[in-house]
Amino acid sequence: MQDTKVEVYTTTYCPFCRAAKALLDSKGVKYEEIDVTYDPHMKRRLMEKMGWKTVPIIMIDDELIGGYEELRSLEIEKKLDEILNLK
C-alpha cells in the first residue's frame, strides 16, 4: 500500500515527463501532476529552488528524486518500490 506523497512537475511537450508518468502508472502509484507548461515563472522558481534544470522534477515525500532517468534507475536497481512503500 502506498503511503508516500509523490509530485511530478511536468510540461505537455516533454517526452521524459510522459515516460515518468507511464512508469508510475504501470506501478499503480498515485501522484500529483503539476503542469508548468504555461507558467514559466513558476518553472524557473521551481528549478532554482530544487537545483534541477529540466522537467520532469520528481519529488517523493518532499525529497528530490530527480528526473525520469533517476526514477528509471531506481526501478532497475529494485529500489523504487521500497522508496514508494509499495508492498
Buried (B, 14 or more C-beta within 10 A) or exposed (E): EBEBEBBBBBBEEBEBBBBBBEBBEEEEBEBEBBBBEEEEEEBEEBBEEEEBEBBBBBBBEEEBBBBBEBBBEBBEEEEBBEBBEBE
